[in-house]
Structures are given as C-alpha cells and as structure tokens.
Amino acid sequence: MAQKPSIPKGTRDFTPVEASRRNYIFDTIRNVFKKFGYAPIETPAMENLSTLLGKYGEEGDRLLFKILNSGDSFAPLAGKVPDDPALIDSNALSLQVCEKGLRYDLTVPFARFVVQNQNELTFPFKRYQIQPVWRADRPQKGRYREFYQCDADVIGSESLFNELEMVQLVDAVFNSLDMRILVRINNRKVLAGIAQVMGYPDRLVDITVAMDKFDKTGLEGVREELMEKGITPEGLARLEPLLLFKGINTSKIAFLRKLFEDEKSEIGMQGTEELTWLFNKIEETGVDQEVELDLTLARGLDYYTGAIFEVKALDYTIGSVCGGGRYDDLTGVFGLKNMSGVGISFGAERIYDVLLCLDKFPENILDAPDMVFFNMGDKEAVAALGYIKQLRNAGISCELYPQAVKMKKQFDYATRRGTARVVIIGAEELENGQVTTKNLITGEQQTFEGKRFLRKFGGMI
C-alpha cells in the first residue's frame, strides 16, 4: 500500500486562493516599504549556526532548527558523549555535528549582512525583507514552524525621526489593508529606569520578561513570577502603580517624568524625553490609526535599547500583528560597533487571519486569467493564439484551453478558474475574421470584428 503523503507538523500548503490572499498582503506591505524609500535584500534560508546561537536567549537557542552535517557526522563523537544527559551541553554538541541552522528571524541575519557588506552600503541604510523563518516551536492554532516575516529597518542613524517613520509606516500599511489597529509604544530606557526605581537595576531582563506577560496573566501573574525570581514585596510595590496607571498619553508621560525626577533616574529621564519627542511629533504630523503609550509594554527580545512598538488589531482578538524597536549595537557581536538602528516586523500569518475573519480581502483576489480562449479545433486555436499574443503584449492575462473538447467542459474550466470572460473563435468566426466573447458574470454575449475586439479589450488601435 502506498504511503499516505504528508508534510511536517507546523508547515502548510497554500491553495491558489490562499496564495493569492497572501500575495495581496505581501504586495501591499512591499508597496508601502518602497514608497518610504526602503530597498529590498534577501539572505539565505540557512546561516552558520555560530551566527544564530546566543542571539535569542536560552529559549531561542532551543527553538533553532539545526541542520545535520552531511556524511557520518556522529563518528567523531563515538565514546565521547557522557552517559548522563545532565552533563551534555546541547549547544556544544550541536556545533560538533551541525554547522548550519535555519534562520530564526530576519533581524540577526540582517545584522550579519550589514557587517559583511558595510563597504557597499550607503548609511543610513534602509532595507526591507519579506522571507520565511523557522522555529522548532510546538505547533498550535496560529503558531507555525515555518512562517513569513515582513521587516523594514533603518540602520546607521540615531535620529528619532526614524522612530517617527516606523509609526508612519505602520499607519500606512494598515490603512492600505483597511484594518483598524492600536499602535502601542514604550521605551526600554523607561523600563531600565523602572528597574532602578524598584531597586533592581541589574534585573532588567527578569522584570521585562514578567511585565511582557501582563496582558495575559494580569497583575497577580506578574507578581508571582517576579517573587519567584527573588523580587521583594517592596520592589513590587514600586512597580504596581506603573502597571495600573490609566490616563491619556500626556498624563502617562507627566507621571513618568515626576517619578524619575524624584528618584533621580537618569536613564529613565532619557527614555521619557524620547517618548515626549516622539508623541509630540506624532501629534504634529498626524496618523490615522490609534497610538498609545503603554507602560506595561516590554517586548522580551534583549537587543532592544530604546523605543519599542507593538501593534494589535482592534476588531479581532489575536496576538500582536506587528512589533519592533530601537537597537543600539546589534551588529557589535559581529565586530561592527555603535551601529544603531530601528526596525519593525509585520506578522503576515496573523494579518491573514484578521483580514479573513473580517472579510477584508478583495472579492476577485484569485490570480485568474482575464480571458480564456476556447479551443474549437486546430485552425481556430492557431487564430486564437494570434489574438492571445497581442493581448498579452498589451498586459492582458489570457490563455488557450489546450484541447478541443466539448464546450461545456471548457465553460466549466473557465468558471472554476474564476475568469470573467471567455472568447470563442469557431469556424464561422474564423471565416469572417470575428471573435465572440461571453461575460461569465452578466451572461452578456457579443461578436466583434477582430480589430475592434482588440481595441475594446486590449486598448489597441
């Protein structure tokens, strides 16, 4: 019995309709990127494992897909692997049998790309990248092992105008997709100031990881996690007013300014001033989507150093559909110091789910041909191909049904393909130099002289 075909868990096939919908998202985002002056790049699906390990934290290292070296990779390890699994350093072992891994995101490969190509790039360098990434996560609804990211970054500039442009970019993309969103903004320097106020300036990562779960776990969940990590009730008491503070953006900024002035937190004040500048400029230049200063927003990735962004859909409950932030030294690990940048990443999979559930995709999204020419016989087909060549040269999508079969079968094919119009050149049309068309939506049927047909449907004279 033949084996039933399957694909790896966490991966998907896409039908023509699904692929067309995804292309609509990619094309929309790409067009906005281009309007803002971003240039495309691509990086390999696999990177050297040494490039990836240690860049995403302990959890990220576990979720890397590692590629086994070809040949008998394990032969050199014979007799060297400890019997006790607790003594095995999985990263060290991986590096002995795996030299490469599938990319986990587009940001670290981008940093590697900048360092390798720094002499050919013009800084500040604005790049966009739309490619798949892979994570060895547990597959579940809305979470996949292979998925696309759509990233835009500006690197080589510390100007806060780049943060403003990220907000404008997000606004433009979701306006184009007709999707209402909330742009949440915070600053890692503010979070560092909060850690100082709590009395734990060296525990920023622990504090932000817990704060990042506030939406899911609430105040009690944050308290419980931080207490398990040794944060005292006194420290938690200084955090809670920040998590619970409500008010408009200007009120939140005023609250932060007073807090950090009283506590003499220089880094907290720096973050507050950056937020003040950014929100003032957003107000002055204007955006259509809702923008909010969210004091609970932390974003777990360690490489963020300034402004951080997260975008949520307003009309459909789902995780964040977009996120990003400022990083001051992402390229430093590859030997290029002080190369500051800011970037944003759009989650295509979640955007797809939102647009589908809200019925926001265009109706005729399938990449169907504009016309299908029926095959009525050898001579008729040759005549049809002459028209098809001219129409294609004019930018009209069309095709010839490959076999001279019953018209019902050809009509069924055209209908299933989603084309709006069929073209028939039978013996009578061939003899008279005519073309008959039928609109499959309205049912209207017309016969044209050949040149008039080309003028009407191909814009030709």
C-alpha positions as CSV (number, residue, x, y, z in Angstrom):
1,M,0.0,0.0,0.0
2,A,1.3,3.4,-1.0
3,Q,2.3,5.7,1.9
4,K,-0.1,8.5,2.6
5,P,1.6,11.8,1.7
6,S,2.0,14.3,4.5
7,I,4.0,17.4,5.4
8,P,5.9,18.2,8.6
9,K,3.8,19.5,11.5
10,G,3.7,23.2,11.7
11,T,4.0,23.7,8.0
12,R,1.3,24.3,5.4
13,D,0.4,24.0,1.7
14,F,-1.4,27.0,0.2
15,T,-4.2,26.7,-2.4
16,P,-4.3,29.2,-5.3
17,V,-6.9,31.3,-3.4
18,E,-4.8,31.2,-0.2
19,A,-1.6,32.0,-2.0
20,S,-3.3,34.9,-3.8
21,R,-4.5,36.3,-0.5
22,R,-1.0,36.0,1.0
23,N,0.4,37.7,-2.1
24,Y,-2.1,40.6,-1.6
25,I,-0.7,41.1,1.9
26,F,3.0,40.9,0.7
27,D,2.3,43.2,-2.2
28,T,0.5,45.7,-0.1
29,I,3.3,45.8,2.5
30,R,6.1,45.8,-0.2
31,N,4.5,48.8,-2.0
32,V,4.4,50.8,1.3
33,F,8.0,49.9,2.0
34,K,9.0,51.1,-1.5
35,K,7.1,54.4,-1.1
36,F,9.1,55.1,2.1
37,G,12.4,54.5,0.3
38,Y,13.3,51.1,1.6
39,A,15.5,48.8,-0.6
40,P,15.0,45.0,-0.8
41,I,17.5,42.5,0.3
42,E,17.5,38.7,0.7
43,T,19.5,36.4,2.9
44,P,19.9,32.6,2.8
45,A,17.4,30.3,4.4
46,M,20.3,28.8,6.4
47,E,23.0,30.6,8.4
48,N,26.1,29.3,10.1
49,L,25.0,28.0,13.5
50,S,27.6,30.2,15.2
51,T,25.8,33.3,13.7
52,L,22.5,32.2,15.3
53,L,23.4,30.7,18.7
54,G,23.3,33.0,21.7
55,K,21.4,35.8,19.9
56,Y,17.9,35.0,21.1
57,G,18.4,33.8,24.7
58,E,18.1,30.3,26.1
59,E,14.6,29.7,24.7
60,G,15.6,30.9,21.3
61,D,18.6,28.5,21.2
62,R,16.2,25.6,21.9
63,L,13.9,26.6,19.1
64,L,16.6,26.8,16.4
65,F,16.3,24.2,13.6
66,K,19.8,22.8,13.3
67,I,21.0,21.2,10.0
68,L,22.9,17.9,10.5
69,N,26.3,17.9,8.6
70,S,26.3,15.6,5.7
71,G,28.1,12.2,5.9
72,D,28.7,10.3,9.2
73,S,28.5,13.4,11.4
74,F,28.4,11.4,14.7
75,A,31.5,9.3,14.0
76,P,34.0,11.7,15.7
77,L,31.8,11.7,18.9
78,A,31.9,7.9,19.4
79,G,32.8,7.3,23.1
80,K,32.9,11.0,23.9
81,V,29.2,11.6,24.8
82,P,28.6,11.3,28.6
83,D,26.1,8.7,29.7
84,D,24.4,11.2,32.0
85,P,22.2,13.6,29.9
86,A,22.6,16.3,32.5
87,L,26.3,16.5,31.6
88,I,25.6,17.2,27.9
89,D,26.0,20.8,26.7
90,S,23.5,20.7,23.8
91,N,24.9,23.8,22.1
92,A,28.4,22.5,22.3
93,L,27.3,19.1,21.0
94,S,25.3,20.7,18.2
95,L,28.3,22.7,17.0
96,Q,30.2,19.4,16.6
97,V,27.6,17.8,14.3
98,C,25.8,20.8,12.9
99,E,27.5,23.7,11.2
100,K,24.3,25.4,9.9
101,G,20.8,26.2,11.1
102,L,17.6,27.6,9.5
103,R,17.2,31.3,10.3
104,Y,15.1,32.1,13.4
105,D,14.2,35.6,12.3
106,L,15.3,38.2,9.8
107,T,17.0,40.6,12.2
108,V,20.1,38.7,13.2
109,P,20.8,37.7,9.5
110,F,20.3,41.4,8.6
111,A,23.0,42.4,11.2
112,R,25.4,39.8,9.7
113,F,24.6,41.1,6.2
114,V,25.3,44.7,7.2
115,V,28.7,43.8,8.7
116,Q,29.7,41.7,5.7
117,N,28.6,44.3,3.1
118,Q,29.3,47.5,5.0
119,N,31.7,48.9,2.3
120,E,29.0,48.5,-0.4
121,L,26.1,50.1,1.6
122,T,25.1,53.7,1.9
123,F,24.3,54.7,5.5
124,P,21.8,55.2,6.9
125,F,20.8,52.1,5.1
126,K,17.0,51.4,4.7
127,R,16.2,47.8,3.9
128,Y,13.1,45.7,3.7
129,Q,12.9,41.9,3.6
130,I,10.0,39.5,3.1
131,Q,11.1,35.9,3.6
132,P,10.2,32.8,5.6
133,V,11.7,31.9,9.0
134,W,11.7,28.7,11.0
135,R,11.2,27.9,14.7
136,A,11.1,24.4,16.3
137,D,8.1,25.5,18.4
138,R,5.2,23.3,19.4
139,P,2.6,23.7,16.6
140,Q,-0.8,25.0,17.6
141,K,-3.6,27.3,16.3
142,G,-2.0,30.4,15.0
143,R,1.6,29.2,15.7
144,Y,3.6,27.6,12.9
145,R,7.2,26.2,12.5
146,E,7.5,27.9,9.1
147,F,6.1,31.4,8.6
148,Y,6.9,34.7,6.9
149,Q,8.1,37.9,8.3
150,C,8.0,41.3,6.6
151,D,10.7,43.5,8.1
152,A,11.8,47.1,7.5
153,D,14.9,48.6,9.2
154,V,16.9,51.8,9.2
155,I,20.5,51.2,10.4
156,G,23.3,53.7,10.8
157,S,21.3,56.6,12.4
158,E,20.4,57.5,15.9
159,S,17.8,60.1,14.8
160,L,14.4,59.8,16.5
161,F,12.8,60.8,13.1
162,N,13.4,57.1,12.2
163,E,11.1,56.1,15.1
164,L,8.5,58.5,13.8
165,E,8.8,57.0,10.4
166,M,8.2,53.5,11.8
167,V,4.9,54.7,13.3
168,Q,4.0,56.3,9.9
169,L,5.0,53.1,8.1
170,V,2.7,51.0,10.3
171,D,-0.1,53.6,9.8
172,A,0.3,53.4,6.0
173,V,0.4,49.6,5.8
174,F,-2.8,49.1,7.9
175,N,-4.6,51.9,6.2
176,S,-3.9,50.2,2.9
177,L,-5.2,46.9,4.3
178,D,-8.3,48.6,5.7
179,M,-7.5,47.2,9.1
180,R,-8.0,49.1,12.4
181,I,-5.2,48.8,14.8
182,L,-3.7,50.2,18.0
183,V,0.0,51.1,18.0
184,R,1.4,50.6,21.5
185,I,4.7,52.4,22.3
186,N,7.1,52.3,25.2
187,N,10.9,52.7,25.7
188,R,13.4,50.3,27.1
189,K,15.2,53.2,28.8
190,V,12.0,53.8,30.7
191,L,11.9,50.2,31.7
192,A,15.5,50.4,32.8
193,G,14.5,53.4,35.0
194,I,11.7,51.3,36.4
195,A,14.1,48.6,37.4
196,Q,16.2,51.2,39.1
197,V,13.2,52.6,41.0
198,M,12.4,49.1,42.1
199,G,15.9,48.7,43.5
200,Y,17.0,46.0,40.9
201,P,18.9,47.8,38.1
202,D,20.7,44.6,37.3
203,R,17.5,42.5,36.9
204,L,16.0,44.4,33.9
205,V,15.6,41.2,31.8
206,D,13.7,39.3,34.6
207,I,11.5,42.3,35.2
208,T,10.7,43.0,31.5
209,V,10.0,39.3,30.7
210,A,7.4,39.3,33.5
211,M,5.9,42.6,32.5
212,D,5.6,41.4,28.9
213,K,3.0,38.9,30.1
214,F,0.8,41.5,31.9
215,D,-1.9,41.3,29.2
216,K,-2.1,37.5,29.7
217,T,-1.5,36.9,33.4
218,G,-2.6,40.2,34.9
219,L,-1.0,41.8,38.0
220,E,-1.1,38.7,40.0
221,G,0.8,36.7,37.4
222,V,3.5,39.4,37.2
223,R,3.8,39.5,41.0
224,E,4.0,35.7,41.2
225,E,6.7,35.4,38.6
226,L,8.9,38.2,40.0
227,M,8.6,36.9,43.5
228,E,9.8,33.5,42.3
229,K,12.8,35.3,40.9
230,G,13.6,37.0,44.2
231,I,12.0,40.4,43.8
232,T,10.9,41.7,47.3
233,P,7.4,42.9,48.1
234,E,8.9,46.4,48.5
235,G,10.2,46.3,44.9
236,L,6.9,45.0,43.6
237,A,5.0,47.8,45.5
238,R,7.0,50.3,43.4
239,L,6.2,48.6,40.2
240,E,2.4,48.1,40.6
241,P,1.4,51.8,40.3
242,L,3.1,51.9,36.9
243,L,1.3,48.8,35.7
244,L,-2.1,50.0,36.9
245,F,-1.8,53.7,35.8
246,K,-4.5,54.8,33.5
247,G,-4.8,58.1,31.5
248,I,-4.1,59.8,28.3
249,N,-0.6,59.8,26.8
250,T,0.4,63.2,28.2
251,S,-0.7,62.1,31.7
252,K,1.4,59.0,31.5
253,I,4.5,61.0,30.3
254,A,4.0,63.5,33.2
255,F,3.7,60.6,35.6
256,L,7.0,59.1,34.4
257,R,8.8,62.5,34.4
258,K,7.9,63.1,38.1
259,L,8.8,59.6,39.1
260,F,12.2,59.6,37.5
261,E,13.0,63.2,38.7
262,D,12.1,62.2,42.3
263,E,14.2,59.0,42.1
264,K,17.0,60.8,40.1
265,S,17.0,58.1,37.4
266,E,19.0,59.5,34.5
267,I,18.3,56.6,32.1
268,G,14.6,56.8,33.0
269,M,14.5,60.5,32.2
270,Q,16.3,59.9,28.9
271,G,13.6,57.4,27.9
272,T,10.9,59.8,29.0
273,E,12.3,62.7,26.9
274,E,12.5,60.4,23.8
275,L,8.8,59.4,24.3
276,T,7.9,63.1,24.8
277,W,9.6,64.0,21.5
278,L,8.0,61.1,19.6
279,F,4.5,61.6,20.8
280,N,4.8,65.4,20.1
281,K,5.9,64.7,16.5
282,I,3.1,62.1,16.0
283,E,0.6,64.7,17.1
284,E,2.2,67.4,14.8
285,T,2.4,65.2,11.7
286,G,-0.7,63.2,12.3
287,V,-1.5,59.5,11.8
288,D,-4.9,57.9,11.2
289,Q,-4.6,54.9,13.5
290,E,-4.8,55.0,17.3
291,V,-1.4,55.4,19.1
292,E,-1.0,54.7,22.8
293,L,1.8,55.0,25.4
294,D,1.7,51.6,27.2
295,L,3.8,51.5,30.3
296,T,3.3,47.7,30.5
297,L,4.8,47.0,27.1
298,A,8.2,45.4,27.4
299,R,8.9,43.1,24.4
300,G,11.1,40.3,25.5
301,L,14.0,40.5,23.0
302,D,17.1,41.6,24.8
303,Y,18.6,43.6,21.9
304,Y,16.1,46.5,22.1
305,T,17.6,49.6,23.7
306,G,15.2,52.5,23.0
307,A,11.7,52.9,21.6
308,I,9.6,49.6,21.3
309,F,6.5,49.1,19.3
310,E,3.7,46.6,19.3
311,V,0.6,46.6,17.2
312,K,-2.8,44.9,18.0
313,A,-5.9,44.5,15.8
314,L,-8.9,46.4,17.2
315,D,-11.7,44.4,15.6
316,Y,-10.4,40.8,16.1
317,T,-8.9,39.2,19.2
318,I,-5.4,37.8,18.3
319,G,-1.8,38.4,19.4
320,S,0.3,41.2,18.2
321,V,0.3,41.6,14.4
322,C,3.4,43.8,14.2
323,G,6.3,44.8,16.5
324,G,9.8,46.2,16.6
325,G,12.0,48.8,18.3
326,R,15.4,50.5,18.5
327,Y,18.6,48.6,18.9
328,D,21.9,50.4,19.5
329,D,24.5,47.7,18.9
330,L,23.0,44.7,17.1
331,T,26.0,44.5,14.8
332,G,28.5,44.7,17.6
333,V,28.6,40.9,18.1
334,F,29.8,40.6,14.5
335,G,32.6,43.2,15.1
336,L,30.9,46.4,13.9
337,K,30.4,48.6,17.0
338,N,28.0,51.5,17.5
339,M,25.7,50.9,14.5
340,S,22.3,52.0,15.8
341,G,19.1,51.1,14.1
342,V,15.4,50.8,14.4
343,G,13.1,48.3,12.8
344,I,9.6,46.9,12.5
345,S,8.3,43.4,11.6
346,F,4.8,42.6,10.3
347,G,3.4,39.2,11.1
348,A,1.9,38.0,7.8
349,E,0.2,34.9,9.3
350,R,-1.8,36.9,11.9
351,I,-2.6,39.7,9.5
352,Y,-4.0,37.0,7.1
353,D,-6.3,35.6,9.9
354,V,-7.6,39.0,10.8
355,L,-8.4,40.0,7.2
356,L,-10.0,36.6,6.5
357,C,-12.2,36.8,9.6
358,L,-13.2,40.4,9.0
359,D,-13.8,39.7,5.2
360,K,-11.3,42.4,4.2
361,F,-9.8,40.6,1.2
362,P,-10.7,41.9,-2.2
363,E,-13.5,39.8,-3.8
364,N,-11.8,38.8,-7.0
365,I,-8.4,38.1,-5.5
366,L,-7.6,34.9,-7.3
367,D,-4.9,35.3,-9.9
368,A,-7.3,34.1,-12.6
369,P,-6.8,35.0,-16.3
370,D,-8.7,37.9,-17.7
371,M,-9.9,35.7,-20.6
372,V,-9.9,32.0,-21.5
373,F,-10.0,31.3,-25.2
374,F,-11.9,28.1,-26.1
375,N,-10.2,25.5,-28.3
376,M,-12.6,24.8,-31.2
377,G,-10.1,23.0,-33.4
378,D,-6.6,23.2,-34.8
379,K,-7.1,26.2,-37.2
380,E,-9.3,28.0,-34.8
381,A,-6.7,27.5,-32.0
382,V,-3.9,28.9,-34.1
383,A,-6.1,32.0,-34.8
384,A,-6.8,32.3,-31.1
385,L,-3.1,32.2,-30.3
386,G,-2.5,35.2,-32.6
387,Y,-5.0,37.2,-30.5
388,I,-3.6,35.9,-27.3
389,K,-0.1,37.1,-28.2
390,Q,-1.3,40.6,-28.9
391,L,-3.4,40.8,-25.7
392,R,-0.5,39.5,-23.6
393,N,1.8,42.1,-25.1
394,A,-0.9,44.7,-24.0
395,G,-0.8,43.4,-20.4
396,I,-3.9,41.3,-20.6
397,S,-3.8,37.9,-18.9
398,C,-5.2,35.1,-21.1
399,E,-4.8,31.5,-22.0
400,L,-6.0,28.9,-24.5
401,Y,-7.8,25.7,-23.4
402,P,-5.3,23.0,-24.5
403,Q,-7.8,20.5,-26.1
404,A,-10.7,20.7,-28.5
405,V,-13.3,19.1,-26.2
406,K,-17.0,19.8,-25.6
407,M,-17.8,23.4,-24.8
408,K,-19.5,22.5,-21.5
409,K,-16.2,21.2,-20.2
410,Q,-14.4,24.4,-21.3
411,F,-17.1,26.5,-19.8
412,D,-16.7,24.6,-16.5
413,Y,-13.0,25.0,-16.6
414,A,-13.3,28.8,-17.1
415,T,-15.8,29.1,-14.3
416,R,-13.7,27.1,-11.9
417,R,-10.6,29.2,-12.8
418,G,-12.5,32.3,-11.8
419,T,-12.1,34.1,-15.2
420,A,-14.7,36.8,-16.0
421,R,-14.8,36.3,-19.8
422,V,-14.4,33.5,-22.4
423,V,-13.5,34.0,-26.0
424,I,-14.8,31.8,-28.8
425,I,-13.4,31.5,-32.3
426,G,-15.4,28.9,-34.1
427,A,-15.5,28.0,-37.9
428,E,-17.9,30.9,-38.6
429,E,-15.9,33.4,-36.7
430,L,-12.7,32.2,-38.3
431,E,-14.1,32.6,-41.8
432,N,-15.5,36.1,-41.1
433,G,-12.5,37.4,-39.1
434,Q,-14.6,37.7,-36.0
435,V,-14.4,37.0,-32.3
436,T,-17.3,36.1,-29.9
437,T,-17.0,36.9,-26.2
438,K,-19.2,35.9,-23.3
439,N,-19.1,37.6,-19.9
440,L,-19.5,34.8,-17.3
441,I,-20.7,37.2,-14.6
442,T,-23.5,39.0,-16.6
443,G,-24.1,36.4,-19.3
444,E,-23.8,39.0,-22.0
445,Q,-22.5,37.6,-25.3
446,Q,-21.1,39.8,-28.2
447,T,-19.5,39.2,-31.5
448,F,-16.8,41.7,-32.7
449,E,-14.7,42.2,-35.8
450,G,-11.1,41.1,-34.8
451,K,-9.6,44.6,-34.7
452,R,-12.5,46.1,-32.8
453,F,-12.2,43.3,-30.3
454,L,-8.5,44.1,-29.7
455,R,-9.3,47.8,-29.4
456,K,-12.1,47.2,-26.8
457,F,-10.3,44.6,-24.7
458,G,-6.6,45.3,-25.3
459,G,-6.6,49.0,-25.7
460,M,-5.1,48.7,-29.1
461,I,-5.6,50.9,-32.2
